[in-house]
Amino acid sequence: MSGVITASKSSWTAPFTGLSPQQFGKLITALRRERTDQARRGRPWSLPLEDRVLLVVAYWRTNLTFRQLASLFGVSKSAAGRIIDHLGPLLALQTRKRFRDGTVLIADGTLVPTRDHTVAEQSKNYRYSTNHQVVIDADTRFVVAVGRPVPGNRNDCKAWEISGAKAAVGHTTVIADGGYRGTGLVIPHRREPGQSELPAWKEDHNTSHRKVRARVEHAFARMKAWKILRDCRLQGDGVHYAMLGIARLHNLTLAG
């Protein structure tokens, strides 16, 4: 059975991945360099690496069902599922291990509605969600770390530590919103008990802080163009690898 969509036609790349043909080509080159396409035991894949990557990224981008994807790519529903399970972790962003002196990072959490109730809990959006702690470079705006998902009813203070995001950034300066009080991150000034208003210099600091911290909100808006982050049907670690993979694609689009 032949498929409708193929990576050999560059016109399919942008609408189904959000990447230009050149960016998609860079992704394929990087995956080959990482030996993603090395031979494995068992039956060979029915699709070449380019089409398999396109299938996974198209799934994240459109959130179509496996059955719909299978029809578009000319494979069985089970084959589409196996491709996503296999390639999803291989597309994941690699957490940066070192940061140059003077680097400033921005951290925040975002909720991803998740169907697997074993990893999700009802959160402030009244849906079963997972909380993902994301860290970006304040200068380049690249995502540099993503913590493991925690149930959506955990507040950001707790999620910051138990997700592994805190350990990933080490002693690098990180700014965050007021929800991270007591974590050691740089947060806005707050009024003390009995204080009617903040001194002018603190208000100025808070204004500057808000402008810089908004960059992580912009990153979330771009990442959630991949619709799987609006309603994830994947089980277990699937939502984690989807977030990591989309973080990598986000960085690729910023790099041009």
VMD Tcl script that draws the C-alpha trace (Angstrom):
set ca {
  {0.00 0.00 0.00}
  {1.47 3.34 -1.05}
  {1.18 6.38 1.14}
  {-0.01 9.88 0.35}
  {2.68 11.71 2.33}
  {6.40 11.22 1.75}
  {9.51 13.16 2.72}
  {10.75 12.90 -0.86}
  {8.28 15.70 -1.70}
  {9.45 18.77 0.19}
  {6.02 20.40 -0.12}
  {4.76 18.09 2.68}
  {7.45 19.14 5.15}
  {6.29 22.55 6.35}
  {2.56 21.84 6.89}
  {3.17 18.55 8.70}
  {6.29 19.42 10.72}
  {6.52 23.19 11.10}
  {10.07 22.92 9.71}
  {11.40 24.21 6.40}
  {12.85 21.57 4.03}
  {16.33 22.82 4.96}
  {15.66 22.45 8.69}
  {14.17 19.01 8.16}
  {17.29 18.05 6.20}
  {19.48 19.23 9.09}
  {17.46 17.06 11.46}
  {17.90 13.98 9.26}
  {21.65 14.65 8.96}
  {21.96 14.94 12.73}
  {20.03 11.69 13.27}
  {22.25 9.83 10.81}
  {25.30 11.21 12.61}
  {23.81 9.86 15.84}
  {23.47 6.47 14.09}
  {19.72 6.46 14.50}
  {19.30 4.46 11.28}
  {21.70 1.65 12.13}
  {20.58 -1.89 11.35}
  {18.54 -3.68 14.00}
  {17.42 -7.22 14.59}
  {14.13 -8.40 13.15}
  {12.17 -7.18 10.16}
  {13.47 -4.01 8.48}
  {11.37 -0.87 8.61}
  {8.87 -0.52 5.78}
  {9.66 3.22 5.51}
  {13.03 4.97 5.04}
  {14.38 7.09 7.90}
  {13.15 10.35 6.35}
  {9.56 9.10 6.14}
  {9.68 7.64 9.65}
  {10.88 10.95 11.08}
  {8.21 12.77 9.10}
  {5.59 10.40 10.52}
  {6.66 11.01 14.13}
  {6.93 14.78 13.78}
  {3.63 14.92 11.86}
  {2.02 13.02 14.74}
  {3.31 15.54 17.26}
  {2.33 18.44 15.02}
  {-1.20 17.36 14.11}
  {-2.15 14.91 16.89}
  {-3.86 12.68 14.33}
  {-4.71 9.15 15.44}
  {-2.44 6.22 14.59}
  {-5.08 4.96 12.18}
  {-5.15 8.27 10.32}
  {-1.35 8.45 10.16}
  {-1.16 4.88 8.91}
  {-3.46 5.71 6.00}
  {-1.44 8.80 5.11}
  {1.92 7.00 5.15}
  {0.79 3.68 3.69}
  {1.61 1.52 6.73}
  {-0.45 -0.41 9.25}
  {-1.73 1.16 12.46}
  {0.57 -1.05 14.54}
  {3.58 -0.12 12.38}
  {2.83 3.58 12.91}
  {2.73 2.98 16.66}
  {6.03 1.08 16.60}
  {7.73 3.85 14.62}
  {6.58 6.48 17.11}
  {7.65 4.36 20.10}
  {11.06 3.71 18.53}
  {11.94 7.14 17.14}
  {10.34 9.34 19.80}
  {13.15 8.82 22.36}
  {15.81 9.16 19.64}
  {14.49 12.58 18.66}
  {14.68 13.83 22.26}
  {16.57 16.97 23.17}
  {19.86 16.28 24.93}
  {20.06 18.33 28.13}
  {22.96 20.76 28.10}
  {25.53 19.76 30.69}
  {27.64 22.93 30.86}
  {26.82 26.62 30.74}
  {29.24 29.44 30.01}
  {30.02 31.97 32.73}
  {27.39 34.67 32.99}
  {24.61 32.57 31.47}
  {21.12 33.47 32.67}
  {18.35 30.91 32.34}
  {14.58 31.23 32.62}
  {12.41 28.47 34.12}
  {8.70 27.89 34.20}
  {6.21 25.05 34.26}
  {3.53 24.26 31.72}
  {0.60 21.86 31.91}
  {0.03 19.26 29.20}
  {-3.40 17.56 29.21}
  {-2.59 13.82 29.32}
  {-4.95 10.87 28.86}
  {-2.79 8.44 30.87}
  {-4.11 8.91 34.41}
  {-1.22 6.92 35.89}
  {1.14 9.85 35.23}
  {-1.39 12.73 35.40}
  {-3.67 14.34 37.95}
  {-6.45 16.90 37.81}
  {-4.91 20.36 37.82}
  {-5.98 23.99 37.78}
  {-7.21 23.62 34.19}
  {-9.70 21.00 35.50}
  {-8.20 18.33 33.24}
  {-5.85 15.46 33.92}
  {-2.48 17.00 33.15}
  {1.25 16.63 33.63}
  {3.48 19.47 34.81}
  {6.62 19.97 32.70}
  {9.43 22.18 33.99}
  {11.14 23.86 31.03}
  {14.36 25.90 31.12}
  {15.47 28.22 28.32}
  {18.57 30.33 27.73}
  {17.56 33.96 28.26}
  {19.90 35.12 25.49}
  {19.41 32.56 22.69}
  {15.89 31.47 23.82}
  {16.86 27.85 23.13}
  {15.38 25.20 25.41}
  {18.30 23.80 27.41}
  {16.53 21.41 29.83}
  {13.16 19.77 30.36}
  {12.35 18.00 33.61}
  {10.51 14.72 33.78}
  {6.73 15.18 33.93}
  {5.09 15.21 37.33}
  {1.35 15.07 38.11}
  {-0.38 18.33 37.21}
  {-1.56 18.99 40.78}
  {2.02 19.52 41.96}
  {2.99 23.16 42.35}
  {6.02 24.53 40.51}
  {8.15 24.72 43.68}
  {7.87 20.97 44.22}
  {7.97 20.07 40.53}
  {11.17 22.08 40.05}
  {13.05 19.76 42.38}
  {11.48 16.35 41.81}
  {11.42 16.63 38.01}
  {15.21 16.87 37.84}
  {15.18 20.37 36.34}
  {16.96 21.81 39.39}
  {19.77 19.27 39.13}
  {20.09 19.88 35.38}
  {20.99 23.57 35.73}
  {23.34 23.23 38.71}
  {24.44 26.60 40.08}
  {23.59 28.62 36.98}
  {21.54 31.78 37.57}
  {17.85 31.06 36.89}
  {14.97 33.51 36.99}
  {11.35 32.47 37.48}
  {7.96 33.81 38.52}
  {6.69 34.27 42.06}
  {5.49 30.68 42.24}
  {9.05 29.51 42.89}
  {9.42 31.18 46.28}
  {11.92 29.39 48.52}
  {13.70 27.57 45.68}
  {16.68 29.91 45.44}
  {15.70 31.12 41.97}
  {15.56 34.83 41.15}
  {11.89 35.81 41.54}
  {10.06 39.17 41.67}
  {10.10 41.27 44.81}
  {7.02 40.88 47.01}
  {5.45 43.23 49.52}
  {6.21 42.38 53.10}
  {3.40 42.11 55.69}
  {2.08 45.58 56.46}
  {3.77 47.11 53.40}
  {1.28 48.95 51.15}
  {3.57 49.26 48.14}
  {7.05 48.41 46.96}
  {9.87 50.96 46.76}
  {10.35 52.42 43.29}
  {13.62 50.56 42.70}
  {11.93 47.23 43.43}
  {9.08 48.08 41.05}
  {11.68 48.84 38.38}
  {13.35 45.48 39.03}
  {10.01 43.68 38.75}
  {9.21 45.40 35.46}
  {12.56 44.34 34.01}
  {12.06 40.83 35.41}
  {8.64 40.47 33.74}
  {9.98 41.55 30.36}
  {12.77 38.98 30.42}
  {10.67 36.18 31.90}
  {8.07 36.62 29.15}
  {10.52 34.87 26.80}
  {9.72 31.48 28.31}
  {6.00 32.13 27.76}
  {6.75 32.86 24.12}
  {8.65 29.56 23.94}
  {5.61 27.71 25.32}
  {3.36 29.37 22.74}
  {5.65 28.23 19.92}
  {6.02 24.72 21.31}
  {2.28 24.27 21.67}
  {1.86 24.74 17.93}
  {2.61 21.00 18.08}
  {-0.91 19.94 18.99}
  {0.04 16.83 20.95}
  {0.85 19.20 23.81}
  {-2.82 20.19 23.93}
  {-4.16 16.65 24.36}
  {-1.59 13.86 24.66}
  {-2.89 10.32 24.14}
  {0.50 8.62 24.55}
  {1.03 6.28 27.50}
  {3.80 6.21 30.09}
  {6.94 8.09 29.02}
  {5.37 9.08 25.70}
  {4.44 12.57 26.88}
  {7.98 13.10 28.21}
  {9.64 12.13 24.93}
  {7.13 14.21 22.98}
  {8.02 17.28 25.05}
  {11.76 16.62 24.62}
  {11.38 16.05 20.89}
  {9.34 19.19 20.42}
  {11.94 21.15 22.43}
  {14.55 19.96 19.94}
  {12.37 20.98 17.00}
  {11.72 24.35 18.64}
  {15.46 24.96 18.88}
  {15.90 23.90 15.26}
  {13.31 26.41 14.07}
  {14.99 29.19 16.05}
  {18.42 28.31 14.68}
  {17.09 28.59 11.12}
}
mol new
graphics top color blue
foreach p $ca { graphics top sphere $p radius 0.5 }
foreach p [lrange $ca 0 end-1] q [lrange $ca 1 end] { graphics top cylinder $p $q radius 0.2 }
display resetview
